[in-house]
Protein backbone atom coordinates (compact mmCIF):
# COMPACT_ATOMS: atom_id res chain seq x y z
CA UNK A 1 0.00 0.00 0.00
CA UNK A 2 1.62 3.20 -1.15
CA UNK A 3 -0.49 5.70 0.80
CA UNK A 4 -1.80 6.36 4.28
CA UNK A 5 -0.23 5.91 7.69
CA UNK A 6 1.79 2.99 8.99
CA UNK A 7 -1.17 1.75 11.07
CA UNK A 8 -4.32 0.53 9.33
CA UNK A 9 -7.72 0.51 11.01
CA UNK A 10 -10.38 -1.97 9.89
CA UNK A 11 -13.89 -0.88 10.80
CA UNK A 12 -16.20 -3.87 10.38
CA UNK A 13 -19.81 -3.06 11.22
CA UNK A 14 -18.71 -0.52 13.87
CA UNK A 15 -16.03 -2.68 15.49
CA UNK A 16 -12.49 -1.39 14.88
CA UNK A 17 -9.26 -3.39 14.57
CA UNK A 18 -5.80 -1.76 14.28
CA UNK A 19 -2.96 -3.49 12.42
CA UNK A 20 0.51 -2.46 11.24
CA UNK A 21 0.83 -2.01 7.49
CA UNK A 22 3.30 -4.91 7.26
CA UNK A 23 0.78 -7.29 8.86
CA UNK A 24 -1.84 -6.40 6.23
CA UNK A 25 0.47 -7.66 3.49
CA UNK A 26 0.46 -11.28 4.73
CA UNK A 27 -2.95 -11.23 6.41
CA UNK A 28 -4.71 -14.67 6.28
CA UNK A 29 -7.93 -13.10 4.99
CA UNK A 30 -7.67 -12.59 1.23
CA UNK A 31 -9.86 -9.48 1.09
CA UNK A 32 -7.81 -7.73 3.77
CA UNK A 33 -4.48 -8.65 2.19
CA UNK A 34 -5.67 -7.16 -1.11
CA UNK A 35 -5.55 -3.72 0.51
CA UNK A 36 -1.75 -3.83 0.51
CA UNK A 37 -1.59 -3.98 -3.28
CA UNK A 38 -4.02 -1.08 -3.82
CA UNK A 39 -2.30 1.95 -5.39
CA UNK A 40 -5.20 4.43 -5.26
CA UNK A 41 -8.36 5.17 -3.35
CA UNK A 42 -10.38 3.91 -6.29
CA UNK A 43 -8.79 0.50 -5.98
CA UNK A 44 -9.34 0.59 -2.22
CA UNK A 45 -13.04 1.28 -2.66
CA UNK A 46 -13.28 -1.82 -4.86
CA UNK A 47 -12.19 -3.87 -1.84
CA UNK A 48 -13.97 -2.09 1.03
CA UNK A 49 -17.12 0.04 1.29
CA UNK A 50 -15.54 3.30 2.43
CA UNK A 51 -12.12 4.79 3.22
CA UNK A 52 -11.01 7.65 5.52
CA UNK A 53 -7.61 8.95 4.41
CA UNK A 54 -7.03 11.09 7.50
CA UNK A 55 -7.37 8.19 9.94
CA UNK A 56 -6.33 5.54 7.40
CA UNK A 57 -9.54 3.68 8.26
CA UNK A 58 -11.16 1.09 6.01
CA UNK A 59 -14.87 0.54 6.52
CA UNK A 60 -16.60 -2.76 5.73
CA UNK A 61 -20.39 -2.92 5.98
CA UNK A 62 -20.44 -6.52 7.20
CA UNK A 63 -21.58 -8.52 10.23
CA UNK A 64 -19.31 -7.49 13.11
CA UNK A 65 -19.94 -10.54 15.29
CA UNK A 66 -19.23 -12.92 12.42
CA UNK A 67 -15.95 -11.08 11.71
CA UNK A 68 -15.07 -11.44 15.39
CA UNK A 69 -15.32 -15.22 15.07
CA UNK A 70 -13.29 -15.08 11.86
CA UNK A 71 -10.59 -13.13 13.73
CA UNK A 72 -10.55 -15.89 16.34
CA UNK A 73 -9.73 -18.25 13.48
CA UNK A 74 -6.90 -15.92 12.41
CA UNK A 75 -5.55 -15.95 15.96
CA UNK A 76 -6.10 -19.57 17.05
CA UNK A 77 -6.63 -21.46 13.78
CA UNK A 78 -10.11 -22.83 14.59
CA UNK A 79 -13.26 -21.59 12.88
CA UNK A 80 -16.75 -22.33 14.17
CA UNK A 81 -20.22 -20.93 13.55
CA UNK A 82 -21.57 -17.96 15.47
CA UNK A 83 -24.26 -19.15 17.93
CA UNK A 84 -27.82 -18.24 16.92
CA UNK A 85 -26.69 -17.19 13.43
CA UNK A 86 -27.80 -18.84 10.20
CA UNK A 87 -25.11 -21.16 8.84
CA UNK A 88 -25.60 -19.88 5.30
CA UNK A 89 -25.27 -16.25 6.41
CA UNK A 90 -22.03 -17.01 8.21
CA UNK A 91 -20.78 -18.93 5.18
CA UNK A 92 -21.58 -15.89 3.05
CA UNK A 93 -19.39 -13.82 5.40
CA UNK A 94 -16.61 -16.39 5.10
CA UNK A 95 -16.65 -16.18 1.31
CA UNK A 96 -16.60 -12.39 1.46
CA UNK A 97 -13.41 -12.42 3.52
CA UNK A 98 -11.80 -15.12 1.38
CA UNK A 99 -12.35 -18.29 3.42
CA UNK A 100 -13.80 -21.61 2.29
CA UNK A 101 -15.88 -24.32 3.94
CA UNK A 102 -12.74 -26.43 4.40
CA UNK A 103 -11.53 -23.92 7.02
CA UNK A 104 -14.47 -24.85 9.27
CA UNK A 105 -14.23 -27.46 11.99
CA UNK A 106 -15.59 -30.87 10.99
CA UNK A 107 -18.78 -30.58 13.06
CA UNK A 108 -19.56 -27.19 11.50
CA UNK A 109 -18.82 -28.52 8.00
CA UNK A 110 -21.43 -31.22 8.53
CA UNK A 111 -23.99 -28.65 9.69
CA UNK A 112 -23.26 -26.53 6.62
CA UNK A 113 -23.58 -29.50 4.25
CA UNK A 114 -26.92 -30.48 5.80
CA UNK A 115 -28.21 -26.93 5.56
CA UNK A 116 -27.13 -26.57 1.95
CA UNK A 117 -28.73 -29.88 0.98
CA UNK A 118 -31.99 -28.73 2.59
CA UNK A 119 -32.19 -25.33 0.91
CA UNK A 120 -30.34 -26.19 -2.35
CA UNK A 121 -28.34 -23.00 -1.86
CA UNK A 122 -24.64 -22.64 -2.60
CA UNK A 123 -22.91 -19.31 -2.06
CA UNK A 124 -19.84 -18.72 -4.23
CA UNK A 125 -18.21 -15.58 -5.53
CA UNK A 126 -18.83 -16.74 -9.09
CA UNK A 127 -22.53 -17.08 -8.34
CA UNK A 128 -22.66 -13.57 -6.91
CA UNK A 129 -20.87 -12.14 -9.95
CA UNK A 130 -23.13 -14.07 -12.33
CA UNK A 131 -26.20 -12.88 -10.48
CA UNK A 132 -25.00 -9.26 -10.59
CA UNK A 133 -24.18 -9.50 -14.31
CA UNK A 134 -27.54 -11.05 -15.11
CA UNK A 135 -29.35 -8.34 -13.17
CA UNK A 136 -27.34 -5.66 -14.98
CA UNK A 137 -27.82 -7.06 -18.48
CA UNK A 138 -31.50 -7.93 -18.14
CA UNK A 139 -33.94 -5.65 -19.91
CA UNK A 140 -36.87 -3.99 -18.19
CA UNK A 141 -39.39 -6.35 -19.79
CA UNK A 142 -37.32 -9.34 -18.78
CA UNK A 143 -37.18 -8.06 -15.21
CA UNK A 144 -40.92 -7.58 -15.15
CA UNK A 145 -41.55 -11.10 -16.49
CA UNK A 146 -39.08 -12.74 -14.11
CA UNK A 147 -40.61 -10.88 -11.19
CA UNK A 148 -44.06 -12.08 -12.17
CA UNK A 149 -42.85 -15.68 -12.51
CA UNK A 150 -41.09 -15.46 -9.16
CA UNK A 151 -44.26 -14.19 -7.53
CA UNK A 152 -46.26 -17.03 -9.06
CA UNK A 153 -43.66 -19.56 -7.97
CA UNK A 154 -43.72 -18.33 -4.37
CA UNK A 155 -47.50 -18.34 -4.40
CA UNK A 156 -47.60 -22.05 -5.26
CA UNK A 157 -44.46 -23.21 -3.43
CA UNK A 158 -44.47 -21.10 -0.22
CA UNK A 159 -47.89 -21.05 1.49
CA UNK A 160 -46.89 -18.22 3.87
CA UNK A 161 -45.40 -15.91 1.24
CA UNK A 162 -48.58 -13.93 0.53
CA UNK A 163 -52.31 -13.79 1.19
CA UNK A 164 -53.05 -15.42 -2.17
CA UNK A 165 -50.63 -18.25 -1.30
CA UNK A 166 -52.43 -18.83 2.00
CA UNK A 167 -55.82 -18.98 0.25
CA UNK A 168 -54.43 -21.35 -2.39
CA UNK A 169 -52.92 -23.59 0.29
CA UNK A 170 -56.21 -23.68 2.21
CA UNK A 171 -58.12 -24.72 -0.90
CA UNK A 172 -55.54 -27.42 -1.64
CA UNK A 173 -55.82 -28.78 1.92
CA UNK A 174 -59.62 -28.90 1.60
CA UNK A 175 -59.35 -30.90 -1.64
CA UNK A 176 -56.87 -33.32 -0.01
CA UNK A 177 -59.17 -33.88 2.97
CA UNK A 178 -62.24 -34.38 0.77
CA UNK A 179 -60.37 -36.83 -1.44
CA UNK A 180 -59.14 -38.81 1.58
CA UNK A 181 -62.65 -38.96 3.05
CA UNK A 182 -64.05 -40.27 -0.26
CA UNK A 183 -61.25 -42.84 -0.54
CA UNK A 184 -61.75 -44.12 3.01
CA UNK A 185 -65.53 -44.16 2.72
CA UNK A 186 -65.39 -46.15 -0.52
CA UNK A 187 -63.97 -49.12 1.42
CA UNK A 188 -66.93 -49.31 3.82
CA UNK A 189 -69.32 -52.27 3.22
CA UNK A 190 -72.40 -50.01 3.23
CA UNK A 191 -70.80 -47.71 0.68
CA UNK A 192 -69.93 -50.63 -1.59
CA UNK A 193 -73.48 -51.98 -1.34
CA UNK A 194 -75.04 -48.63 -2.21
CA UNK A 195 -72.57 -48.21 -5.07
CA UNK A 196 -73.41 -51.65 -6.47
CA UNK A 197 -77.13 -50.87 -6.32
CA UNK A 198 -76.53 -47.62 -8.17
CA UNK A 199 -74.55 -49.45 -10.84
CA UNK A 200 -77.43 -51.92 -11.31
CA UNK A 201 -79.93 -49.08 -11.66
CA UNK A 202 -77.72 -47.18 -14.10
CA UNK A 203 -76.03 -50.01 -15.91
CA UNK A 204 -75.01 -47.94 -18.90
CA UNK A 205 -74.04 -44.86 -16.96
CA UNK A 206 -70.38 -44.03 -16.46
CA UNK A 207 -69.18 -43.85 -12.89
CA UNK A 208 -68.18 -40.21 -13.29
CA UNK A 209 -71.89 -39.32 -13.25
CA UNK A 210 -72.18 -40.68 -9.72
CA UNK A 211 -71.61 -38.18 -6.90
CA UNK A 212 -68.40 -39.88 -5.72
CA UNK A 213 -67.07 -40.00 -9.28
CA UNK A 214 -67.81 -36.29 -9.81
CA UNK A 215 -66.06 -35.33 -6.56
CA UNK A 216 -63.11 -37.55 -7.46
CA UNK A 217 -62.83 -35.96 -10.92
CA UNK A 218 -62.94 -32.44 -9.46
CA UNK A 219 -60.19 -33.25 -6.94
CA UNK A 220 -58.02 -34.83 -9.63
CA UNK A 221 -58.57 -31.83 -11.88
CA UNK A 222 -57.46 -29.45 -9.13
CA UNK A 223 -54.33 -31.46 -8.31
CA UNK A 224 -53.45 -31.79 -11.99
CA UNK A 225 -53.83 -28.07 -12.66
CA UNK A 226 -51.81 -27.22 -9.56
CA UNK A 227 -49.01 -29.59 -10.57
CA UNK A 228 -48.89 -28.23 -14.14
CA UNK A 229 -48.76 -24.60 -13.01
CA UNK A 230 -46.02 -25.34 -10.48
CA UNK A 231 -44.03 -27.09 -13.20
CA UNK A 232 -44.40 -24.15 -15.59
CA UNK A 233 -43.28 -21.50 -13.08
CA UNK A 234 -40.46 -23.58 -11.58
CA UNK A 235 -36.91 -22.32 -12.04
CA UNK A 236 -35.31 -25.68 -12.85
CA UNK A 237 -37.59 -28.19 -14.57
CA UNK A 238 -35.24 -31.13 -14.01
CA UNK A 239 -34.92 -30.31 -10.33
CA UNK A 240 -38.70 -30.02 -10.09
CA UNK A 241 -39.16 -33.53 -11.47
CA UNK A 242 -36.59 -34.98 -9.06
CA UNK A 243 -38.14 -33.59 -5.87
CA UNK A 244 -39.77 -36.27 -3.69
CA UNK A 245 -43.03 -34.38 -3.09
CA UNK A 246 -43.50 -33.82 -6.82
CA UNK A 247 -42.88 -37.51 -7.51
CA UNK A 248 -45.52 -38.36 -4.91
CA UNK A 249 -47.95 -35.97 -6.62
CA UNK A 250 -47.39 -37.76 -9.91
CA UNK A 251 -47.85 -41.20 -8.33
CA UNK A 252 -51.10 -40.05 -6.74
CA UNK A 253 -52.57 -38.55 -9.93
CA UNK A 254 -51.50 -41.15 -12.50
CA UNK A 255 -53.73 -44.07 -11.31
CA UNK A 256 -56.90 -42.09 -11.97
CA UNK A 257 -55.94 -41.37 -15.58
CA UNK A 258 -54.92 -45.00 -16.09
CA UNK A 259 -58.37 -46.09 -14.89
CA UNK A 260 -60.14 -43.58 -17.15
CA UNK A 261 -57.98 -44.62 -20.12
CA UNK A 262 -58.84 -48.28 -19.62
CA UNK A 263 -62.52 -47.35 -19.41
CA UNK A 264 -62.32 -45.56 -22.75
CA UNK A 265 -60.32 -48.31 -24.45
CA UNK A 266 -62.25 -51.31 -23.14
CA UNK A 267 -65.69 -49.73 -22.98
CA UNK A 268 -66.25 -51.33 -19.58
CA UNK A 269 -67.51 -49.71 -16.44
CA UNK A 270 -64.73 -48.51 -14.15
CA UNK A 271 -66.45 -50.19 -11.20
CA UNK A 272 -65.79 -53.56 -12.86
CA UNK A 273 -62.21 -52.61 -13.58
CA UNK A 274 -61.55 -51.87 -9.94
CA UNK A 275 -62.10 -55.53 -9.20
CA UNK A 276 -58.68 -56.17 -10.74
CA UNK A 277 -55.83 -56.36 -8.26
CA UNK A 278 -53.58 -54.01 -10.21
CA UNK A 279 -56.13 -51.24 -10.49
CA UNK A 280 -57.10 -51.60 -6.85
CA UNK A 281 -53.47 -51.12 -5.89
CA UNK A 282 -53.17 -48.10 -8.18
CA UNK A 283 -56.33 -46.59 -6.80
CA UNK A 284 -55.12 -47.06 -3.23
CA UNK A 285 -51.95 -45.16 -4.12
CA UNK A 286 -54.03 -42.00 -3.85
CA UNK A 287 -53.41 -42.25 -0.12
CA UNK A 288 -50.10 -40.53 -0.94
CA UNK A 289 -52.10 -37.32 -1.23
CA UNK A 290 -51.88 -37.11 2.55
CA UNK A 291 -48.17 -36.38 2.13
CA UNK A 292 -49.15 -33.28 0.14
CA UNK A 293 -50.12 -31.77 3.48
CA UNK A 294 -46.39 -31.51 4.23
CA UNK A 295 -46.35 -28.42 1.99
CA UNK A 296 -48.68 -26.61 4.36
CA UNK A 297 -47.98 -27.96 7.87
CA UNK A 298 -44.84 -27.20 9.84
CA UNK A 299 -44.98 -30.44 11.82
CA UNK A 300 -44.82 -32.70 8.75
CA UNK A 301 -42.02 -30.61 7.26
CA UNK A 302 -40.09 -30.93 10.51
CA UNK A 303 -40.58 -34.69 10.52
CA UNK A 304 -39.35 -35.06 6.95
CA UNK A 305 -36.33 -32.80 7.49
CA UNK A 306 -35.43 -34.65 10.70
CA UNK A 307 -35.54 -38.04 8.98
CA UNK A 308 -33.38 -36.65 6.18
CA UNK A 309 -30.74 -35.28 8.54
CA UNK A 310 -30.78 -38.28 10.89
CA UNK A 311 -30.53 -41.01 8.28
CA UNK A 312 -27.23 -42.15 9.83
CA UNK A 313 -28.87 -42.56 13.23
CA UNK A 314 -31.83 -44.34 11.63
CA UNK A 315 -29.49 -46.77 9.85
CA UNK A 316 -27.67 -47.33 13.12
CA UNK A 317 -30.99 -48.09 14.86
CA UNK A 318 -31.92 -50.53 12.09
CA UNK A 319 -28.55 -52.30 12.47
CA UNK A 320 -29.09 -52.59 16.23
CA UNK A 321 -32.49 -54.17 15.70
CA UNK A 322 -31.26 -56.59 13.02
CA UNK A 323 -28.34 -57.79 15.14
CA UNK A 324 -30.53 -58.28 18.20
CA UNK A 325 -33.20 -59.96 16.10
CA UNK A 326 -30.69 -62.47 14.70
CA UNK A 327 -29.23 -63.31 18.11
CA UNK A 328 -32.46 -63.55 20.10
CA UNK A 329 -34.30 -65.25 17.22
CA UNK A 330 -31.75 -68.05 16.99
CA UNK A 331 -31.67 -68.53 20.77
CA UNK A 332 -35.47 -68.51 21.05
CA UNK A 333 -35.82 -71.13 18.32
CA UNK A 334 -33.24 -73.31 20.04
CA UNK A 335 -34.70 -73.04 23.55
CA UNK A 336 -38.38 -73.34 22.60
CA UNK A 337 -38.23 -75.85 19.75
CA UNK A 338 -34.75 -77.03 18.87
CA UNK A 339 -33.97 -78.86 22.12
CA UNK A 340 -37.19 -80.89 22.09
CA UNK A 341 -38.52 -81.49 18.60
CA UNK A 342 -41.49 -83.63 19.72
CA UNK A 343 -43.04 -81.38 22.35
CA UNK A 344 -41.46 -78.10 21.27
CA UNK A 345 -43.36 -74.84 20.86
CA UNK A 346 -44.60 -74.75 17.26
CA UNK A 347 -44.73 -70.95 17.29
CA UNK A 348 -40.91 -71.04 17.30
CA UNK A 349 -40.47 -73.80 14.73
CA UNK A 350 -38.16 -71.64 12.60
CA UNK A 351 -35.83 -68.71 13.12
CA UNK A 352 -37.96 -66.32 10.97
CA UNK A 353 -40.98 -67.14 13.18
CA UNK A 354 -38.86 -66.51 16.26
CA UNK A 355 -37.65 -63.22 14.76
CA UNK A 356 -41.25 -62.04 14.60
CA UNK A 357 -41.53 -62.71 18.33
CA UNK A 358 -38.27 -60.78 18.88
CA UNK A 359 -39.59 -57.73 17.03
CA UNK A 360 -42.86 -57.50 18.94
CA UNK A 361 -41.01 -58.12 22.21
CA UNK A 362 -38.29 -55.51 21.66
CA UNK A 363 -40.90 -52.91 20.78
CA UNK A 364 -42.94 -53.94 23.87
CA UNK A 365 -46.00 -54.68 21.69
CA UNK A 366 -46.41 -58.38 22.52
CA UNK A 367 -48.75 -61.03 21.17
CA UNK A 368 -50.88 -63.49 23.14
CA UNK A 369 -50.17 -66.38 20.76
CA UNK A 370 -46.40 -65.91 20.60
CA UNK A 371 -45.23 -66.57 24.16
CA UNK A 372 -42.43 -68.83 25.41
CA UNK A 373 -43.48 -71.93 27.35
CA UNK A 374 -40.18 -73.00 28.87
CA UNK A 375 -38.44 -71.30 31.75
CA UNK A 376 -35.30 -70.61 29.73
CA UNK A 377 -37.39 -69.09 26.96
CA UNK A 378 -39.11 -66.76 29.41
CA UNK A 379 -35.78 -65.59 30.81
CA UNK A 380 -34.64 -64.95 27.26
CA UNK A 381 -37.85 -63.02 26.62
CA UNK A 382 -37.15 -60.76 29.60
CA UNK A 383 -33.65 -60.08 28.34
CA UNK A 384 -35.06 -59.39 24.88
CA UNK A 385 -37.53 -56.79 26.21
CA UNK A 386 -34.90 -55.00 28.32
CA UNK A 387 -32.40 -55.03 25.46
CA UNK A 388 -35.03 -53.64 23.11
CA UNK A 389 -35.75 -50.71 25.43
CA UNK A 390 -32.04 -49.88 25.73
CA UNK A 391 -31.24 -50.26 22.03
CA UNK A 392 -34.21 -48.21 20.88
CA UNK A 393 -33.38 -45.46 23.37
CA UNK A 394 -29.74 -45.03 22.34
CA UNK A 395 -30.25 -43.02 19.08
CA UNK A 396 -33.33 -41.19 20.35
CA UNK A 397 -31.28 -38.38 21.90
CA UNK A 398 -29.64 -37.50 18.58
CA UNK A 399 -32.96 -37.68 16.73
CA UNK A 400 -34.69 -35.54 19.37
CA UNK A 401 -32.10 -32.75 19.23
CA UNK A 402 -32.20 -32.78 15.44
CA UNK A 403 -36.00 -32.57 15.53
CA UNK A 404 -35.89 -29.54 17.84
CA UNK A 405 -33.29 -27.83 15.66
CA UNK A 406 -35.28 -28.48 12.48
CA UNK A 407 -38.47 -27.24 14.13
CA UNK A 408 -36.90 -23.93 15.18
CA UNK A 409 -35.32 -23.43 11.74
CA UNK A 410 -38.60 -23.99 9.90
CA UNK A 411 -40.47 -21.89 12.45
CA UNK A 412 -38.00 -19.04 11.90
CA UNK A 413 -38.48 -19.25 8.12
CA UNK A 414 -42.25 -19.24 8.55
CA UNK A 415 -42.12 -16.23 10.87
CA UNK A 416 -39.90 -14.35 8.43
CA UNK A 417 -42.32 -15.03 5.57
CA UNK A 418 -45.21 -13.91 7.78
CA UNK A 419 -43.46 -10.63 8.57
CA UNK A 420 -42.83 -10.00 4.88
CA UNK A 421 -46.49 -10.78 4.19
CA UNK A 422 -47.60 -8.26 6.83
CA UNK A 423 -45.30 -5.58 5.41
CA UNK A 424 -46.59 -6.23 1.90
CA UNK A 425 -50.19 -6.02 3.12
CA UNK A 426 -49.58 -2.74 4.95
CA UNK A 427 -47.83 -1.19 1.97
Secondary structure, DSSP 8 states (H G I E B T S, - for coil): --SS-SEEEEEETTEEEEEEHHHHHT-SSHHHHGGGG--SHHHHHHHSSEEETTTTEEEE-S-HHHHHHHHHHHHHS-B---TTS-HHHHHHHHHHHT--GGGB-HHHHHHHHHHHHHHT----HHHHHHHHHHHHH--HHHHHHHHHHHHHHHHHH-TTSSHHHHHHHHHHHHHHHHHHHHHHHTTSHHHHHHHHHHHHHTTTS-GGGSHHHHHHHHHHHHHHHHHHHHHHH-S-HHHHHHSHHHHHHHHHHHHHHHHHHHHHHH---HHHHTTSHHHHHHHHGGGGGGGGGGGT-HHHHHHHHHHHHTHHHHHHHHHHHHHHHHHHHHHHHIIIIIS-TTT--GGGSSHHHHHHHHHHHHTT---SSS---SHHHHHHHHHHHHHHHHHHHHTHHHHHHHHHHHHHHHHHHHHHHHHHHHHHHH-
